[in-house]
Amino acid sequence: MLLVPGLTITNAIRDTIAGDLVAGTSRIIEAFLIAVAIAVGSGLVFSFWISYFGGGSI
């Protein structure tokens, strides 16, 4: 399983077009959950970094 949702989205669209709606829906939900997990993980690391090392000014 890759941790990027691009290939999963492509396979979901392909399954849906082929008429397999259950597999397409399942894959699109999986892609959405992967994207949410990446966003939450990045946000937590960024929040940790800002709180401990400061934001600084650019």
PQR file of N, CA, C, O and H, with PARSE charges and radii, in Angstrom:
ATOM      1  N   MET A   1       0.840  -1.179   0.000 -0.4000 1.5000
ATOM      2  CA  MET A   1       0.000   0.000   0.000 -0.0000 2.0000
ATOM      3  C   MET A   1       0.884   1.241   0.000  0.5500 1.7000
ATOM      4  O   MET A   1       1.727   1.413   0.881 -0.5500 1.4000
ATOM      5  N   LEU A   2       0.692   2.081  -0.967 -0.4000 1.5000
ATOM      6  CA  LEU A   2       1.428   3.334  -1.027 -0.0000 2.0000
ATOM      7  C   LEU A   2       0.785   4.362  -0.113  0.5500 1.7000
ATOM      8  O   LEU A   2      -0.420   4.318   0.135 -0.5500 1.4000
ATOM      9  H   LEU A   2       0.007   1.942  -1.682  0.4000 1.0000
ATOM     10  N   LEU A   3       1.589   5.279   0.381 -0.4000 1.5000
ATOM     11  CA  LEU A   3       1.052   6.311   1.255 -0.0000 2.0000
ATOM     12  C   LEU A   3       0.777   7.612   0.522  0.5500 1.7000
ATOM     13  O   LEU A   3       0.792   8.689   1.117 -0.5500 1.4000
ATOM     14  H   LEU A   3       2.568   5.314   0.179  0.4000 1.0000
ATOM     15  N   VAL A   4       0.529   7.500  -0.766 -0.4000 1.5000
ATOM     16  CA  VAL A   4       0.064   8.642  -1.542 -0.0000 2.0000
ATOM     17  C   VAL A   4      -1.247   8.229  -2.210  0.5500 1.7000
ATOM     18  O   VAL A   4      -1.337   7.131  -2.760 -0.5500 1.4000
ATOM     19  H   VAL A   4       0.518   6.625  -1.249  0.4000 1.0000
ATOM     20  N   PRO A   5      -2.253   9.085  -2.171 -0.5600 1.5000
ATOM     21  CA  PRO A   5      -3.570   8.665  -2.653  0.2800 2.0000
ATOM     22  C   PRO A   5      -3.770   8.727  -4.164  0.5500 1.7000
ATOM     23  O   PRO A   5      -4.855   8.384  -4.634 -0.5500 1.4000
ATOM     24  N   GLY A   6      -2.791   9.141  -4.936 -0.4000 1.5000
ATOM     25  CA  GLY A   6      -2.983   9.335  -6.377 -0.0000 2.0000
ATOM     26  C   GLY A   6      -3.336   8.068  -7.127  0.5500 1.7000
ATOM     27  O   GLY A   6      -4.298   8.047  -7.894 -0.5500 1.4000
ATOM     28  H   GLY A   6      -1.910   9.419  -4.554  0.4000 1.0000
ATOM     29  N   LEU A   7      -2.566   7.009  -6.912 -0.4000 1.5000
ATOM     30  CA  LEU A   7      -2.823   5.748  -7.598 -0.0000 2.0000
ATOM     31  C   LEU A   7      -4.151   5.139  -7.150  0.5500 1.7000
ATOM     32  O   LEU A   7      -4.868   4.547  -7.957 -0.5500 1.4000
ATOM     33  H   LEU A   7      -1.784   7.026  -6.288  0.4000 1.0000
ATOM     34  N   THR A   8      -4.474   5.283  -5.880 -0.4000 1.5000
ATOM     35  CA  THR A   8      -5.736   4.753  -5.369 -0.0000 2.0000
ATOM     36  C   THR A   8      -6.926   5.478  -5.984  0.5500 1.7000
ATOM     37  O   THR A   8      -7.943   4.854  -6.287 -0.5500 1.4000
ATOM     38  H   THR A   8      -3.892   5.764  -5.224  0.4000 1.0000
ATOM     39  N   ILE A   9      -6.807   6.783  -6.168 -0.4000 1.5000
ATOM     40  CA  ILE A   9      -7.883   7.547  -6.812 -0.0000 2.0000
ATOM     41  C   ILE A   9      -8.054   7.096  -8.260  0.5500 1.7000
ATOM     42  O   ILE A   9      -9.176   6.945  -8.742 -0.5500 1.4000
ATOM     43  H   ILE A   9      -5.981   7.290  -5.921  0.4000 1.0000
ATOM     44  N   THR A  10      -6.938   6.885  -8.946 -0.4000 1.5000
ATOM     45  CA  THR A  10      -6.994   6.418 -10.330 -0.0000 2.0000
ATOM     46  C   THR A  10      -7.678   5.064 -10.422  0.5500 1.7000
ATOM     47  O   THR A  10      -8.524   4.854 -11.291 -0.5500 1.4000
ATOM     48  H   THR A  10      -6.027   7.008  -8.554  0.4000 1.0000
ATOM     49  N   ASN A  11      -7.322   4.151  -9.541 -0.4000 1.5000
ATOM     50  CA  ASN A  11      -7.950   2.829  -9.538 -0.0000 2.0000
ATOM     51  C   ASN A  11      -9.430   2.907  -9.161  0.5500 1.7000
ATOM     52  O   ASN A  11     -10.241   2.133  -9.670 -0.5500 1.4000
ATOM     53  H   ASN A  11      -6.635   4.321  -8.835  0.4000 1.0000
ATOM     54  N   ALA A  12      -9.783   3.834  -8.276 -0.4000 1.5000
ATOM     55  CA  ALA A  12     -11.186   3.999  -7.901 -0.0000 2.0000
ATOM     56  C   ALA A  12     -12.011   4.468  -9.092  0.5500 1.7000
ATOM     57  O   ALA A  12     -13.112   3.967  -9.320 -0.5500 1.4000
ATOM     58  H   ALA A  12      -9.124   4.463  -7.863  0.4000 1.0000
ATOM     59  N   ILE A  13     -11.489   5.420  -9.848 -0.4000 1.5000
ATOM     60  CA  ILE A  13     -12.200   5.903 -11.030 -0.0000 2.0000
ATOM     61  C   ILE A  13     -12.315   4.792 -12.064  0.5500 1.7000
ATOM     62  O   ILE A  13     -13.364   4.615 -12.685 -0.5500 1.4000
ATOM     63  H   ILE A  13     -10.594   5.826  -9.663  0.4000 1.0000
ATOM     64  N   ARG A  14     -11.233   4.046 -12.244 -0.4000 1.5000
ATOM     65  CA  ARG A  14     -11.241   2.941 -13.213 -0.0000 2.0000
ATOM     66  C   ARG A  14     -12.278   1.879 -12.818  0.5500 1.7000
ATOM     67  O   ARG A  14     -13.020   1.392 -13.671 -0.5500 1.4000
ATOM     68  H   ARG A  14     -10.381   4.190 -11.740  0.4000 1.0000
ATOM     69  N   ASP A  15     -12.329   1.522 -11.526 -0.4000 1.5000
ATOM     70  CA  ASP A  15     -13.305   0.537 -11.066 -0.0000 2.0000
ATOM     71  C   ASP A  15     -14.735   1.037 -11.243  0.5500 1.7000
ATOM     72  O   ASP A  15     -15.622   0.278 -11.634 -0.5500 1.4000
ATOM     73  H   ASP A  15     -11.726   1.918 -10.833  0.4000 1.0000
ATOM     74  N   THR A  16     -14.951   2.318 -10.955 -0.4000 1.5000
ATOM     75  CA  THR A  16     -16.294   2.879 -11.084 -0.0000 2.0000
ATOM     76  C   THR A  16     -16.739   2.900 -12.541  0.5500 1.7000
ATOM     77  O   THR A  16     -17.885   2.570 -12.844 -0.5500 1.4000
ATOM     78  H   THR A  16     -14.230   2.935 -10.638  0.4000 1.0000
ATOM     79  N   ILE A  17     -15.844   3.284 -13.439 -0.4000 1.5000
ATOM     80  CA  ILE A  17     -16.184   3.301 -14.863 -0.0000 2.0000
ATOM     81  C   ILE A  17     -16.453   1.891 -15.370  0.5500 1.7000
ATOM     82  O   ILE A  17     -17.316   1.688 -16.224 -0.5500 1.4000
ATOM     83  H   ILE A  17     -14.913   3.552 -13.192  0.4000 1.0000
ATOM     84  N   ALA A  18     -15.713   0.915 -14.842 -0.4000 1.5000
ATOM     85  CA  ALA A  18     -15.899  -0.477 -15.263 -0.0000 2.0000
ATOM     86  C   ALA A  18     -17.187  -1.078 -14.708  0.5500 1.7000
ATOM     87  O   ALA A  18     -17.559  -2.189 -15.086 -0.5500 1.4000
ATOM     88  H   ALA A  18     -15.012   1.081 -14.148  0.4000 1.0000
ATOM     89  N   GLY A  19     -17.868  -0.367 -13.824 -0.4000 1.5000
ATOM     90  CA  GLY A  19     -19.141  -0.835 -13.309 -0.0000 2.0000
ATOM     91  C   GLY A  19     -19.072  -1.472 -11.937  0.5500 1.7000
ATOM     92  O   GLY A  19     -20.095  -1.918 -11.417 -0.5500 1.4000
ATOM     93  H   GLY A  19     -17.565   0.535 -13.517  0.4000 1.0000
ATOM     94  N   ASP A  20     -17.894  -1.525 -11.336 -0.4000 1.5000
ATOM     95  CA  ASP A  20     -17.749  -2.119 -10.011 -0.0000 2.0000
ATOM     96  C   ASP A  20     -17.840  -1.005  -8.970  0.5500 1.7000
ATOM     97  O   ASP A  20     -16.827  -0.482  -8.505 -0.5500 1.4000
ATOM     98  H   ASP A  20     -17.064  -1.162 -11.758  0.4000 1.0000
ATOM     99  N   LEU A  21     -19.070  -0.656  -8.616 -0.4000 1.5000
ATOM    100  CA  LEU A  21     -19.299   0.496  -7.751 -0.0000 2.0000
ATOM    101  C   LEU A  21     -18.837   0.266  -6.324  0.5500 1.7000
ATOM    102  O   LEU A  21     -18.390   1.205  -5.666 -0.5500 1.4000
ATOM    103  H   LEU A  21     -19.894  -1.080  -8.993  0.4000 1.0000
ATOM    104  N   VAL A  22     -18.934  -0.964  -5.830 -0.4000 1.5000
ATOM    105  CA  VAL A  22     -18.510  -1.249  -4.456 -0.0000 2.0000
ATOM    106  C   VAL A  22     -16.994  -1.072  -4.318  0.5500 1.7000
ATOM    107  O   VAL A  22     -16.527  -0.434  -3.375 -0.5500 1.4000
ATOM    108  H   VAL A  22     -19.298  -1.727  -6.365  0.4000 1.0000
ATOM    109  N   ALA A  23     -16.233  -1.632  -5.252 -0.4000 1.5000
ATOM    110  CA  ALA A  23     -14.775  -1.491  -5.207 -0.0000 2.0000
ATOM    111  C   ALA A  23     -14.365  -0.034  -5.421  0.5500 1.7000
ATOM    112  O   ALA A  23     -13.439   0.447  -4.769 -0.5500 1.4000
ATOM    113  H   ALA A  23     -16.612  -2.150  -6.018  0.4000 1.0000
ATOM    114  N   GLY A  24     -15.039   0.665  -6.319 -0.4000 1.5000
ATOM    115  CA  GLY A  24     -14.728   2.071  -6.562 -0.0000 2.0000
ATOM    116  C   GLY A  24     -14.970   2.933  -5.338  0.5500 1.7000
ATOM    117  O   GLY A  24     -14.155   3.790  -4.997 -0.5500 1.4000
ATOM    118  H   GLY A  24     -15.792   0.274  -6.849  0.4000 1.0000
ATOM    119  N   THR A  25     -16.095   2.701  -4.682 -0.4000 1.5000
ATOM    120  CA  THR A  25     -16.409   3.450  -3.467 -0.0000 2.0000
ATOM    121  C   THR A  25     -15.419   3.130  -2.362  0.5500 1.7000
ATOM    122  O   THR A  25     -14.968   4.023  -1.644 -0.5500 1.4000
ATOM    123  H   THR A  25     -16.757   2.005  -4.959  0.4000 1.0000
ATOM    124  N   SER A  26     -15.087   1.866  -2.228 -0.4000 1.5000
ATOM    125  CA  SER A  26     -14.126   1.452  -1.208 -0.0000 2.0000
ATOM    126  C   SER A  26     -12.767   2.098  -1.432  0.5500 1.7000
ATOM    127  O   SER A  26     -12.130   2.559  -0.485 -0.5500 1.4000
ATOM    128  H   SER A  26     -15.454   1.141  -2.811  0.4000 1.0000
ATOM    129  N   ARG A  27     -12.329   2.130  -2.667 -0.4000 1.5000
ATOM    130  CA  ARG A  27     -11.016   2.717  -2.961 -0.0000 2.0000
ATOM    131  C   ARG A  27     -11.014   4.231  -2.792  0.5500 1.7000
ATOM    132  O   ARG A  27     -10.010   4.799  -2.363 -0.5500 1.4000
ATOM    133  H   ARG A  27     -12.846   1.755  -3.436  0.4000 1.0000
ATOM    134  N   ILE A  28     -12.117   4.891  -3.120 -0.4000 1.5000
ATOM    135  CA  ILE A  28     -12.140   6.344  -2.961 -0.0000 2.0000
ATOM    136  C   ILE A  28     -12.159   6.713  -1.482  0.5500 1.7000
ATOM    137  O   ILE A  28     -11.575   7.723  -1.091 -0.5500 1.4000
ATOM    138  H   ILE A  28     -12.932   4.429  -3.469  0.4000 1.0000
ATOM    139  N   ILE A  29     -12.826   5.905  -0.655 -0.4000 1.5000
ATOM    140  CA  ILE A  29     -12.801   6.137   0.790 -0.0000 2.0000
ATOM    141  C   ILE A  29     -11.397   5.900   1.334  0.5500 1.7000
ATOM    142  O   ILE A  29     -10.923   6.649   2.188 -0.5500 1.4000
ATOM    143  H   ILE A  29     -13.300   5.085  -0.973  0.4000 1.0000
ATOM    144  N   GLU A  30     -10.732   4.858   0.839 -0.4000 1.5000
ATOM    145  CA  GLU A  30      -9.355   4.591   1.257 -0.0000 2.0000
ATOM    146  C   GLU A  30      -8.438   5.754   0.884  0.5500 1.7000
ATOM    147  O   GLU A  30      -7.601   6.163   1.688 -0.5500 1.4000
ATOM    148  H   GLU A  30     -11.117   4.249   0.145  0.4000 1.0000
ATOM    149  N   ALA A  31      -8.589   6.284  -0.317 -0.4000 1.5000
ATOM    150  CA  ALA A  31      -7.765   7.416  -0.750 -0.0000 2.0000
ATOM    151  C   ALA A  31      -8.026   8.648   0.110  0.5500 1.7000
ATOM    152  O   ALA A  31      -7.096   9.372   0.462 -0.5500 1.4000
ATOM    153  H   ALA A  31      -9.269   5.952  -0.970  0.4000 1.0000
ATOM    154  N   PHE A  32      -9.285   8.882   0.447 -0.4000 1.5000
ATOM    155  CA  PHE A  32      -9.635  10.015   1.299 -0.0000 2.0000
ATOM    156  C   PHE A  32      -9.010   9.863   2.683  0.5500 1.7000
ATOM    157  O   PHE A  32      -8.481  10.829   3.234 -0.5500 1.4000
ATOM    158  H   PHE A  32     -10.042   8.293   0.161  0.4000 1.0000
ATOM    159  N   LEU A  33      -9.068   8.657   3.247 -0.4000 1.5000
ATOM    160  CA  LEU A  33      -8.491   8.432   4.573 -0.0000 2.0000
ATOM    161  C   LEU A  33      -6.970   8.579   4.554  0.5500 1.7000
ATOM    162  O   LEU A  33      -6.387   9.089   5.511 -0.5500 1.4000
ATOM    163  H   LEU A  33      -9.497   7.872   2.799  0.4000 1.0000
ATOM    164  N   ILE A  34      -6.329   8.140   3.487 -0.4000 1.5000
ATOM    165  CA  ILE A  34      -4.880   8.319   3.367 -0.0000 2.0000
ATOM    166  C   ILE A  34      -4.543   9.807   3.305  0.5500 1.7000
ATOM    167  O   ILE A  34      -3.605  10.259   3.961 -0.5500 1.4000
ATOM    168  H   ILE A  34      -6.802   7.725   2.710  0.4000 1.0000
ATOM    169  N   ALA A  35      -5.301  10.564   2.523 -0.4000 1.5000
ATOM    170  CA  ALA A  35      -5.052  12.004   2.407 -0.0000 2.0000
ATOM    171  C   ALA A  35      -5.256  12.708   3.750  0.5500 1.7000
ATOM    172  O   ALA A  35      -4.487  13.598   4.112 -0.5500 1.4000
ATOM    173  H   ALA A  35      -6.063  10.197   1.990  0.4000 1.0000
ATOM    174  N   VAL A  36      -6.290  12.307   4.480 -0.4000 1.5000
ATOM    175  CA  VAL A  36      -6.540  12.895   5.799 -0.0000 2.0000
ATOM    176  C   VAL A  36      -5.411  12.541   6.763  0.5500 1.7000
ATOM    177  O   VAL A  36      -4.970  13.392   7.537 -0.5500 1.4000
ATOM    178  H   VAL A  36      -6.915  11.584   4.186  0.4000 1.0000
ATOM    179  N   ALA A  37      -4.938  11.294   6.725 -0.4000 1.5000
ATOM    180  CA  ALA A  37      -3.846  10.876   7.603 -0.0000 2.0000
ATOM    181  C   ALA A  37      -2.569  11.656   7.306  0.5500 1.7000
ATOM    182  O   ALA A  37      -1.856  12.050   8.228 -0.5500 1.4000
ATOM    183  H   ALA A  37      -5.296  10.603   6.097  0.4000 1.0000
ATOM    184  N   ILE A  38      -2.277  11.880   6.032 -0.4000 1.5000
ATOM    185  CA  ILE A  38      -1.095  12.672   5.667 -0.0000 2.0000
ATOM    186  C   ILE A  38      -1.241  14.107   6.177  0.5500 1.7000
ATOM    187  O   ILE A  38      -0.289  14.677   6.710 -0.5500 1.4000
ATOM    188  H   ILE A  38      -2.856  11.560   5.282  0.4000 1.0000
ATOM    189  N   ALA A  39      -2.421  14.685   6.014 -0.4000 1.5000
ATOM    190  CA  ALA A  39      -2.651  16.062   6.452 -0.0000 2.0000
ATOM    191  C   ALA A  39      -2.552  16.192   7.971  0.5500 1.7000
ATOM    192  O   ALA A  39      -1.939  17.134   8.473 -0.5500 1.4000
ATOM    193  H   ALA A  39      -3.194  14.222   5.581  0.4000 1.0000
ATOM    194  N   VAL A  40      -3.147  15.258   8.699 -0.4000 1.5000
ATOM    195  CA  VAL A  40      -3.108  15.309  10.161 -0.0000 2.0000
ATOM    196  C   VAL A  40      -1.682  15.103  10.663  0.5500 1.7000
ATOM    197  O   VAL A  40      -1.230  15.819  11.557 -0.5500 1.4000
ATOM    198  H   VAL A  40      -3.645  14.493   8.290  0.4000 1.0000
ATOM    199  N   GLY A  41      -0.979  14.141  10.101 -0.4000 1.5000
ATOM    200  CA  GLY A  41       0.403  13.898  10.509 -0.0000 2.0000
ATOM    201  C   GLY A  41       1.296  15.099  10.249  0.5500 1.7000
ATOM    202  O   GLY A  41       2.105  15.471  11.099 -0.5500 1.4000
ATOM    203  H   GLY A  41      -1.346  13.560   9.375  0.4000 1.0000
ATOM    204  N   SER A  42       1.155  15.701   9.087 -0.4000 1.5000
ATOM    205  CA  SER A  42       1.947  16.894   8.770 -0.0000 2.0000
ATOM    206  C   SER A  42       1.590  18.046   9.704  0.5500 1.7000
ATOM    207  O   SER A  42       2.467  18.784  10.152 -0.5500 1.4000
ATOM    208  H   SER A  42       0.498  15.398   8.396  0.4000 1.0000
ATOM    209  N   GLY A  43       0.320  18.194   9.991 -0.4000 1.5000
ATOM    210  CA  GLY A  43      -0.117  19.254  10.899 -0.0000 2.0000
ATOM    211  C   GLY A  43       0.411  19.070  12.308  0.5500 1.7000
ATOM    212  O   GLY A  43       0.799  20.039  12.960 -0.5500 1.4000
ATOM    213  H   GLY A  43      -0.393  17.594   9.627  0.4000 1.0000
ATOM    214  N   LEU A  44       0.429  17.821  12.786 -0.4000 1.5000
ATOM    215  CA  LEU A  44       0.953  17.560  14.125 -0.0000 2.0000
ATOM    216  C   LEU A  44       2.447  17.852  14.210  0.5500 1.7000
ATOM    217  O   LEU A  44       2.910  18.458  15.176 -0.5500 1.4000
ATOM    218  H   LEU A  44       0.114  17.034  12.256  0.4000 1.0000
ATOM    219  N   VAL A  45       3.188  17.429  13.216 -0.4000 1.5000
ATOM    220  CA  VAL A  45       4.632  17.696  13.204 -0.0000 2.0000
ATOM    221  C   VAL A  45       4.887  19.197  13.117  0.5500 1.7000
ATOM    222  O   VAL A  45       5.753  19.723  13.817 -0.5500 1.4000
ATOM    223  H   VAL A  45       2.811  16.937  12.431  0.4000 1.0000
ATOM    224  N   PHE A  46       4.145  19.878  12.270 -0.4000 1.5000
ATOM    225  CA  PHE A  46       4.314  21.326  12.135 -0.0000 2.0000
ATOM    226  C   PHE A  46       3.966  22.036  13.437  0.5500 1.7000
ATOM    227  O   PHE A  46       4.670  22.962  13.842 -0.5500 1.4000
ATOM    228  H   PHE A  46       3.442  19.451  11.702  0.4000 1.0000
ATOM    229  N   SER A  47       2.888  21.614  14.099 -0.4000 1.5000
ATOM    230  CA  SER A  47       2.484  22.202  15.369 -0.0000 2.0000
ATOM    231  C   SER A  47       3.551  21.969  16.439  0.5500 1.7000
ATOM    232  O   SER A  47       3.877  22.874  17.207 -0.5500 1.4000
ATOM    233  H   SER A  47       2.316  20.862  13.770  0.4000 1.0000
ATOM    234  N   PHE A  48       4.089  20.753  16.484 -0.4000 1.5000
ATOM    235  CA  PHE A  48       5.160  20.434  17.427 -0.0000 2.0000
ATOM    236  C   PHE A  48       6.376  21.315  17.171  0.5500 1.7000
ATOM    237  O   PHE A  48       6.969  21.850  18.107 -0.5500 1.4000
ATOM    238  H   PHE A  48       3.824  20.017  15.860  0.4000 1.0000
ATOM    239  N   TRP A  49       6.744  21.463  15.914 -0.4000 1.5000
ATOM    240  CA  TRP A  49       7.921  22.248  15.549 -0.0000 2.0000
ATOM    241  C   TRP A  49       7.747  23.709  15.969  0.5500 1.7000
ATOM    242  O   TRP A  49       8.663  24.310  16.531 -0.5500 1.4000
ATOM    243  H   TRP A  49       6.262  21.029  15.153  0.4000 1.0000
ATOM    244  N   ILE A  50       6.588  24.268  15.698 -0.4000 1.5000
ATOM    245  CA  ILE A  50       6.329  25.668  16.038 -0.0000 2.0000
ATOM    246  C   ILE A  50       6.326  25.865  17.549  0.5500 1.7000
ATOM    247  O   ILE A  50       6.868  26.854  18.043 -0.5500 1.4000
ATOM    248  H   ILE A  50       5.844  23.780  15.241  0.4000 1.0000
ATOM    249  N   SER A  51       5.718  24.928  18.295 -0.4000 1.5000
ATOM    250  CA  SER A  51       5.619  25.113  19.740 -0.0000 2.0000
ATOM    251  C   SER A  51       6.962  24.943  20.441  0.5500 1.7000
ATOM    252  O   SER A  51       7.196  25.594  21.459 -0.5500 1.4000
ATOM    253  H   SER A  51       5.277  24.124  17.894  0.4000 1.0000
ATOM    254  N   TYR A  52       7.837  24.105  19.942 -0.4000 1.5000
ATOM    255  CA  TYR A  52       9.109  23.872  20.617 -0.0000 2.0000
ATOM    256  C   TYR A  52      10.264  24.705  20.062  0.5500 1.7000
ATOM    257  O   TYR A  52      11.168  25.062  20.818 -0.5500 1.4000
ATOM    258  H   TYR A  52       7.647  23.576  19.115  0.4000 1.0000
ATOM    259  N   PHE A  53      10.261  25.014  18.808 -0.4000 1.5000
ATOM    260  CA  PHE A  53      11.380  25.736  18.215 -0.0000 2.0000
ATOM    261  C   PHE A  53      11.016  27.150  17.779  0.5500 1.7000
ATOM    262  O   PHE A  53      11.866  27.893  17.289 -0.5500 1.4000
ATOM    263  H   PHE A  53       9.527  24.724  18.194  0.4000 1.0000
ATOM    264  N   GLY A  54       9.772  27.513  17.956 -0.4000 1.5000
ATOM    265  CA  GLY A  54       9.340  28.856  17.616 -0.0000 2.0000
ATOM    266  C   GLY A  54       9.110  29.038  16.126  0.5500 1.7000
ATOM    267  O   GLY A  54       9.671  28.320  15.298 -0.5500 1.4000
ATOM    268  H   GLY A  54       9.081  26.909  18.354  0.4000 1.0000
ATOM    269  N   GLY A  55       8.286  29.997  15.809 -0.4000 1.5000
ATOM    270  CA  GLY A  55       7.946  30.233  14.416 -0.0000 2.0000
ATOM    271  C   GLY A  55       9.000  31.020  13.669  0.5500 1.7000
ATOM    272  O   GLY A  55       9.281  30.753  12.500 -0.5500 1.4000
ATOM    273  H   GLY A  55       7.830  30.581  16.481  0.4000 1.0000
ATOM    274  N   GLY A  56       9.573  31.977  14.343 -0.4000 1.5000
ATOM    275  CA  GLY A  56      10.555  32.806  13.660 -0.0000 2.0000
ATOM    276  C   GLY A  56       9.890  33.716  12.646  0.5500 1.7000
ATOM    277  O   GLY A  56       8.734  33.510  12.276 -0.5500 1.4000
ATOM    278  H   GLY A  56       9.344  32.193  15.292  0.4000 1.0000
ATOM    279  N   SER A  57      10.602  34.690  12.214 -0.4000 1.5000
ATOM    280  CA  SER A  57      10.067  35.580  11.186 -0.0000 2.0000
ATOM    281  C   SER A  57      10.895  35.423   9.929  0.5500 1.7000
ATOM    282  O   SER A  57      12.120  35.305   9.973 -0.5500 1.4000
ATOM    283  H   SER A  57      11.541  34.857  12.515  0.4000 1.0000
ATOM    284  N   ILE A  58      10.215  35.425   8.839 -0.4000 1.5000
ATOM    285  CA  ILE A  58      10.890  35.232   7.551 -0.0000 2.0000
ATOM    286  C   ILE A  58      11.121  36.570   6.899  0.5500 1.7000
ATOM    287  O   ILE A  58      11.678  36.635   5.803 -0.5500 1.4000
ATOM    288  H   ILE A  58       9.220  35.521   8.802  0.4000 1.0000
TER
END
